[in-house]
């Protein structure tokens, strides 16, 4: 551990505006920390450089700033890899050695550039927990190390070293409702991320693609025909395209994963007997790897191998570094529901309960890959009386469930005459398709919006081009 391993990261960031998805917010500046892991290669936090338009790094021993480029990100586990091509930077820095997962009560030193000073900062602490935790940046529950070392704004992306000077974690967040509780991305996730980059594999953390229920209740266990001495968790729902899709079934009981027996509360003994959520068994695995599981189905124990896939939630958790997808039809601004949109409310609990429940529980299905929400109604004669349908989810168009936004756009483009859009809570919006086509250019001009849809949708700017 030397000062030549630690850098300050300075980013200019421009994030999308999910209230008005056709435009961007004003650029802002942010700072964080990073650690050199190879010649010209820097590991930092995903949220430090998310939506960055320009990134620079500065060593701990010299004021010069070097331009960096983003090589890879894993936003679900809040990691990013930067590259600096300048030979002077390579000569002025040295690489850290990545160590093993620490143990509880091990001492660590967190190094970085927290706000309030220009010099590199060192804070000492002890590992108190190693368990699944919710990552604020992505809202994914992944393995994390809890420490009592001070972690403050600006520390994010900085290294934590063990007593032998090895990198054992990357600082990424702290608890705001308690003192002295900070979190590190553990070295096991760092190694998985870097291996994925080197091998050209997906950097996304895999998931089982299941919604599960604990089985502490003895009457429930009897109904599921669980033998005495066997515990596990009940499968409630399977996400389309997920790891368990077409392999498991509702009411199966998942009883073992990667050789670890699953308790009735959904935990396994891991890393020397520590108990934490069963998803920790995926911590070293990549998307595309195979993992062994066992399920109880109607009293029969069935072993199976699953090919791991990305998260199969209906509402994406960690969509960063991309522009929003959106469509305007009859003045309705329609976009896929995502965490980014929900965060336009100051707190998630302030968002409409219906949208939060979809985010928390819904899985993709064969019929539906995205939840489509009417995020705004641009007042116009076409939509008189429809203003109350803001933040409603579209359930059907002329009786058919739209699979995703591209499917919805195609259906609306093909429509002739009256078209009926059904929303949650029994709402119904009816347009005349020909009237909408004739009025779209005027509506867009009124609100100074250049096009009726994002450029990733089929048709692009078809309506407005035709109107010109």
ABEGO torsion letter per residue (X at the ends): XBAAABBBBBBBBBBBBAABAABBBBBBBBBBBBBBABBGBBBBBAAAABGBABBBBBBAABABBBBBBBABBBAAAGBBBBBBABAAAAAABBBBBBBBBBBBGBBBBBBEBBBGBABBBBBBBBBABBBBBBBAAAGBBBBBBBBABBBBBGABGBBBBBAAGBBABBBABBBAABBGBBBBBBAAAAAAAAAAAAAGBBABBBBAGBBBBBAABAAAAAAAGBBBGBBEBBBABBBBGBAABGABBBGBBBABBGGBBBBAAGBBBBGGGBBBBAAAAAAABBBGBBBBBBBBBGGBBBBBBBBBBBBABABBABBBGBBBBBBBBGGBBBBBBBAAAAAABABAAABBAAAAAAAAABBBBAABABBBBBABBBBBAAABGAAAABGBBBABBGGBBBABAAAAAAAAAABBEBBBBBBBGGBBBBBBAAAAAAAAAAAAAAAGBABABBAABBGEAAAAAAAX
